Structures are given as structure tokens and as C-alpha cells.
Amino acid sequence: MEKLEHYYSIILDVINFYGSLKPEGDEHLTIEKIIDRENKRFALFSIGWENSNRIHDCIIHIDIIDDKVYIQEDTTDLPIARVLEDKGISNEDLVLSYMEK
């Protein structure tokens, strides 16, 4: 359980960091953090309007499943897997569940 607590802490730090960033030129968007510790799900969305177009994009989505960290979505410039590994999550516990673009 100690490992999972450490992973929770790292994931929360990353979600909070990226959630505090405001994209340049996108003052019409808000960043929404979703932290569901009970179900081990963490996500970050950009939400708003651009002219008459609704914006609802997932920036980051991470789940913890069977003691592994599943990166379900990552649209950041610096791969979240690298950030999580640099902060202390074992590479063996990281699973990319999306296709890199």
C-alpha cells in the first residue's frame, strides 16, 4: 500500500501542476481537474467555447488498475509517462493505453 500512496501523491502533484497552467491565448477555456481517489481515476479537461464551438477535451487521464498506472490519455507536450517516471513511478508500473500521435 505504501507504493500506491506514493503513486497517488505523484499523480496528484502532476494533475495539480498541469491544472494550474493556463494555455496562452485560450482565455475562453477553463481547466477542470477530476480526482476520484476512491476509484483511482484522475483526469484533466479543457472546457469552454471558441466562437460557437464547444470545447471539451481530455488533456490527461490516468487510472490505477491492479497496482499499475495506466495512462489513458495524454495530449501534453512533454509525455506524462516521462514526467511520472522522473518523479518516481517505476517504468515497469507504467502502461500506455493510448496510441501516440
MDAnalysis code that builds the backbone (N, CA, C; Angstrom):
import MDAnalysis as mda
import numpy as np

u = mda.Universe.empty(303, n_residues=101, atom_resindex=np.repeat(np.arange(101), 3), trajectory=True)
u.add_TopologyAttr("name", ["N", "CA", "C"] * 101)
u.add_TopologyAttr("resid", np.arange(1, 102))
u.add_TopologyAttr("resname", ["MET", "GLU", "LYS", "LEU", "GLU", "HIS", "TYR", "TYR", "SER", "ILE", "ILE", "LEU", "ASP", "VAL", "ILE", "ASN", "PHE", "TYR", "GLY", "SER", "LEU", "LYS", "PRO", "GLU", "GLY", "ASP", "GLU", "HIS", "LEU", "THR", "ILE", "GLU", "LYS", "ILE", "ILE", "ASP", "ARG", "GLU", "ASN", "LYS", "ARG", "PHE", "ALA", "LEU", "PHE", "SER", "ILE", "GLY", "TRP", "GLU", "ASN", "SER", "ASN", "ARG", "ILE", "HIS", "ASP", "CYS", "ILE", "ILE", "HIS", "ILE", "ASP", "ILE", "ILE", "ASP", "ASP", "LYS", "VAL", "TYR", "ILE", "GLN", "GLU", "ASP", "THR", "THR", "ASP", "LEU", "PRO", "ILE", "ALA", "ARG", "VAL", "LEU", "GLU", "ASP", "LYS", "GLY", "ILE", "SER", "ASN", "GLU", "ASP", "LEU", "VAL", "LEU", "SER", "TYR", "MET", "GLU", "LYS"])
u.atoms.positions = np.array([
    [0.814, -1.200, 0.000],
    [0.000, 0.000, 0.000],
    [0.858, 1.265, 0.000],
    [2.049, 1.150, 0.562],
    [2.939, 2.306, 0.610],
    [3.286, 2.794, -0.800],
    [3.515, 1.832, -1.707],
    [3.826, 2.182, -3.094],
    [2.668, 2.956, -3.717],
    [1.432, 2.485, -3.513],
    [0.267, 3.165, -4.089],
    [0.100, 4.566, -3.530],
    [0.336, 4.747, -2.244],
    [0.254, 6.087, -1.654],
    [1.269, 7.017, -2.298],
    [2.456, 6.490, -2.546],
    [3.497, 7.270, -3.213],
    [3.046, 7.631, -4.635],
    [2.467, 6.675, -5.349],
    [1.979, 6.919, -6.697],
    [0.844, 7.935, -6.705],
    [-0.087, 7.823, -5.747],
    [-1.175, 8.807, -5.636],
    [-0.601, 10.212, -5.501],
    [0.369, 10.348, -4.617],
    [0.975, 11.656, -4.357],
    [1.605, 12.232, -5.624],
    [2.326, 11.408, -6.358],
    [2.962, 11.860, -7.591],
    [1.912, 12.267, -8.617],
    [0.905, 11.431, -8.807],
    [-0.143, 11.728, -9.794],
    [-0.871, 13.014, -9.431],
    [-1.200, 13.196, -8.155],
    [-1.874, 14.426, -7.725],
    [-1.011, 15.652, -7.981],
    [0.283, 15.548, -7.710],
    [1.197, 16.663, -7.985],
    [1.184, 17.020, -9.471],
    [1.228, 16.010, -10.326],
    [1.247, 16.247, -11.780],
    [-0.074, 16.850, -12.243],
    [-1.196, 16.299, -11.794],
    [-2.515, 16.834, -12.166],
    [-2.660, 18.273, -11.676],
    [-2.249, 18.535, -10.450],
    [-2.350, 19.899, -9.919],
    [-1.442, 20.868, -10.666],
    [-0.241, 20.425, -11.031],
    [0.668, 21.289, -11.787],
    [0.068, 21.639, -13.144],
    [-0.305, 20.628, -13.916],
    [-0.864, 20.895, -15.240],
    [-2.200, 21.629, -15.140],
    [-2.951, 21.370, -14.084],
    [-4.219, 22.070, -13.879],
    [-4.050, 23.539, -13.572],
    [-2.879, 23.927, -13.096],
    [-2.631, 25.333, -12.770],
    [-2.153, 26.133, -13.974],
    [-1.789, 25.443, -15.052],
    [-1.302, 26.128, -16.246],
    [-2.472, 26.643, -17.072],
    [-2.343, 27.834, -17.581],
    [-3.375, 28.423, -18.440],
    [-2.789, 28.544, -19.836],
    [-3.390, 27.858, -20.818],
    [-2.854, 27.946, -22.178],
    [-2.879, 29.374, -22.703],
    [-1.774, 29.785, -23.317],
    [-1.699, 31.135, -23.879],
    [-2.727, 31.317, -24.972],
    [-3.431, 32.437, -24.942],
    [-4.406, 32.758, -25.968],
    [-5.716, 31.997, -25.845],
    [-5.887, 31.237, -24.774],
    [-7.108, 30.455, -24.592],
    [-7.857, 30.908, -23.339],
    [-8.081, 32.209, -23.227],
    [-8.757, 32.713, -22.036],
    [-10.217, 32.275, -21.958],
    [-10.752, 31.761, -23.048],
    [-12.137, 31.291, -23.074],
    [-12.277, 29.862, -22.527],
    [-11.146, 29.222, -22.220],
    [-11.179, 27.857, -21.710],
    [-10.895, 27.817, -20.213],
    [-11.530, 26.877, -19.533],
    [-11.183, 26.610, -18.143],
    [-10.599, 25.204, -18.071],
    [-9.762, 25.001, -17.095],
    [-9.158, 23.697, -16.876],
    [-9.865, 23.071, -15.681],
    [-10.368, 21.861, -15.871],
    [-11.108, 21.174, -14.813],
    [-10.373, 19.898, -14.417],
    [-10.102, 19.784, -13.111],
    [-9.452, 18.586, -12.573],
    [-10.522, 17.638, -12.050],
    [-10.367, 16.380, -12.345],
    [-11.239, 15.353, -11.797],
    [-10.353, 14.370, -11.038],
    [-10.563, 14.321, -9.730],
    [-9.759, 13.454, -8.875],
    [-10.713, 12.547, -8.116],
    [-10.700, 11.262, -8.479],
    [-11.553, 10.259, -7.854],
    [-10.639, 9.233, -7.204],
    [-10.209, 9.565, -6.017],
    [-9.236, 8.721, -5.312],
    [-9.816, 7.347, -4.988],
    [-11.100, 7.293, -4.658],
    [-11.735, 6.029, -4.295],
    [-11.674, 5.013, -5.448],
    [-11.907, 5.488, -6.667],
    [-11.873, 4.614, -7.842],
    [-10.551, 4.678, -8.594],
    [-9.598, 5.431, -8.038],
    [-8.242, 5.533, -8.573],
    [-8.236, 6.088, -9.998],
    [-8.971, 7.198, -10.189],
    [-9.059, 7.838, -11.508],
    [-8.728, 9.315, -11.381],
    [-7.961, 9.794, -12.330],
    [-7.510, 11.178, -12.323],
    [-7.570, 11.707, -13.751],
    [-8.118, 12.900, -13.916],
    [-8.231, 13.447, -15.270],
    [-8.150, 14.969, -15.235],
    [-7.808, 15.503, -16.381],
    [-7.729, 16.951, -16.562],
    [-8.358, 17.265, -17.911],
    [-9.306, 18.206, -17.913],
    [-10.023, 18.582, -19.126],
    [-9.894, 20.066, -19.387],
    [-9.910, 20.458, -20.657],
    [-10.100, 21.863, -21.016],
    [-11.538, 21.969, -21.516],
    [-12.244, 22.960, -20.971],
    [-13.673, 23.100, -21.229],
    [-13.978, 24.560, -21.519],
    [-14.843, 24.791, -22.491],
    [-15.259, 26.159, -22.790],
    [-15.835, 26.265, -24.184],
    [-15.793, 27.472, -24.688],
    [-16.328, 27.766, -26.022],
    [-15.296, 28.533, -26.822],
    [-15.239, 28.225, -28.100],
    [-14.444, 29.000, -29.043],
    [-15.397, 29.385, -30.157],
    [-15.771, 30.664, -30.155],
    [-16.843, 31.153, -31.021],
    [-18.098, 30.345, -30.691],
    [-18.665, 29.643, -31.640],
    [-19.862, 28.848, -31.343],
    [-19.544, 27.357, -31.203],
    [-18.265, 27.023, -31.091],
    [-17.847, 25.625, -30.956],
    [-17.577, 25.272, -29.501],
    [-18.199, 24.222, -29.035],
    [-17.999, 23.727, -27.675],
    [-16.682, 22.977, -27.603],
    [-15.873, 23.294, -26.605],
    [-14.602, 22.629, -26.366],
    [-14.755, 21.766, -25.119],
    [-14.431, 20.505, -25.237],
    [-14.433, 19.581, -24.104],
    [-13.390, 18.515, -24.416],
    [-12.137, 18.824, -24.073],
    [-11.023, 17.964, -24.446],
    [-10.336, 17.391, -23.221],
    [-10.028, 16.120, -23.297],
    [-9.265, 15.466, -22.239],
    [-7.782, 15.742, -22.470],
    [-7.139, 16.326, -21.480],
    [-5.712, 16.614, -21.568],
    [-4.923, 15.426, -21.016],
    [-5.326, 14.972, -19.834],
    [-4.666, 13.849, -19.161],
    [-5.747, 12.976, -18.532],
    [-5.586, 11.670, -18.642],
    [-6.451, 10.720, -17.946],
    [-5.560, 9.576, -17.476],
    [-5.540, 9.363, -16.161],
    [-4.710, 8.331, -15.553],
    [-5.576, 7.497, -14.626],
    [-5.448, 6.176, -14.711],
    [-6.116, 5.254, -13.796],
    [-5.064, 4.380, -13.136],
    [-5.338, 3.971, -11.899],
    [-4.515, 2.958, -11.256],
    [-5.344, 1.682, -11.259],
    [-4.821, 0.664, -11.936],
    [-5.505, -0.622, -12.072],
    [-4.515, -1.713, -11.680],
    [-4.884, -2.505, -10.684],
    [-4.024, -3.612, -10.249],
    [-2.590, -3.159, -9.988],
    [-2.444, -2.077, -9.257],
    [-1.139, -1.537, -8.859],
    [-0.281, -1.033, -10.022],
    [-0.881, -0.863, -11.184],
    [-0.187, -0.283, -12.334],
    [-0.821, 1.067, -12.648],
    [-0.039, 1.975, -13.194],
    [-0.504, 3.305, -13.570],
    [-0.774, 3.296, -15.069],
    [-2.061, 3.365, -15.427],
    [-2.475, 3.349, -16.824],
    [-2.679, 4.772, -17.305],
    [-1.923, 5.170, -18.286],
    [-2.095, 6.485, -18.887],
    [-3.068, 6.292, -20.041],
    [-4.309, 6.723, -19.817],
    [-5.380, 6.511, -20.786],
    [-5.367, 7.573, -21.887],
    [-4.936, 8.780, -21.525],
    [-4.869, 9.887, -22.497],
    [-3.782, 10.844, -22.059],
    [-3.060, 11.373, -23.035],
    [-2.007, 12.352, -22.767],
    [-1.854, 13.226, -23.998],
    [-2.288, 14.473, -23.899],
    [-2.135, 15.404, -25.016],
    [-1.176, 16.542, -24.652],
    [-0.335, 16.305, -23.660],
    [0.630, 17.314, -23.243],
    [1.842, 17.307, -24.173],
    [2.613, 18.382, -24.124],
    [3.818, 18.485, -24.955],
    [4.914, 17.533, -24.488],
    [5.078, 17.417, -23.185],
    [6.069, 16.507, -22.611],
    [5.324, 15.260, -22.141],
    [5.697, 14.087, -22.646],
    [4.953, 12.875, -22.288],
    [4.814, 12.688, -20.771],
    [3.582, 12.494, -20.337],
    [3.292, 12.315, -18.910],
    [4.029, 11.100, -18.358],
    [4.182, 10.050, -19.165],
    [4.906, 8.862, -18.697],
    [6.319, 9.241, -18.249],
    [6.965, 10.103, -19.011],
    [8.317, 10.540, -18.654],
    [8.298, 11.356, -17.360],
    [7.323, 12.230, -17.237],
    [7.201, 13.052, -16.025],
    [6.972, 12.167, -14.807],
    [6.049, 11.212, -14.922],
    [5.742, 10.314, -13.806],
    [6.957, 9.468, -13.433],
    [7.666, 8.993, -14.430],
    [8.863, 8.198, -14.153],
    [9.943, 9.042, -13.484],
    [10.142, 10.264, -13.971],
    [11.134, 11.163, -13.363],
    [10.795, 11.478, -11.909],
    [9.507, 11.466, -11.575],
    [9.082, 11.777, -10.212],
    [9.067, 10.549, -9.299],
    [9.290, 9.342, -9.875],
    [9.445, 8.175, -9.014],
    [8.534, 6.994, -9.273],
    [7.697, 7.051, -10.297],
    [6.873, 5.883, -10.622],
    [7.704, 4.957, -11.510],
    [7.792, 3.710, -11.096],
    [8.606, 2.737, -11.810],
    [8.118, 2.564, -13.251],
    [9.053, 2.521, -14.182],
    [8.723, 2.311, -15.588],
    [7.938, 1.008, -15.778],
    [8.238, 0.000, -14.972],
    [7.543, -1.285, -15.061],
    [6.078, -1.167, -14.646],
    [5.735, -0.118, -13.898],
    [4.357, 0.083, -13.437],
    [3.580, 1.059, -14.313],
    [4.195, 1.562, -15.374],
    [3.528, 2.490, -16.288],
    [3.012, 1.742, -17.520],
    [1.747, 1.975, -17.860],
    [1.143, 1.336, -19.013],
    [0.530, 2.422, -19.887],
    [0.954, 2.492, -21.152],
    [0.357, 3.441, -22.101],
    [-0.852, 2.766, -22.735],
    [-2.025, 3.341, -22.535],
    [-3.260, 2.741, -23.046],
    [-3.811, 3.513, -24.225],
    [-3.015, 4.334, -24.855],
    [-3.457, 5.139, -25.982],
    [-2.426, 5.042, -27.089],
    [-2.838, 5.417, -28.264],
    [-1.893, 5.425, -29.379],
    [-1.234, 6.790, -29.449],
    [0.078, 6.800, -29.458],
    [0.782, 8.068, -29.580],
    [0.581, 8.610, -30.984],
    [0.422, 9.929, -31.057],
    [0.167, 10.581, -32.347],
    [1.442, 11.025, -32.979],
])
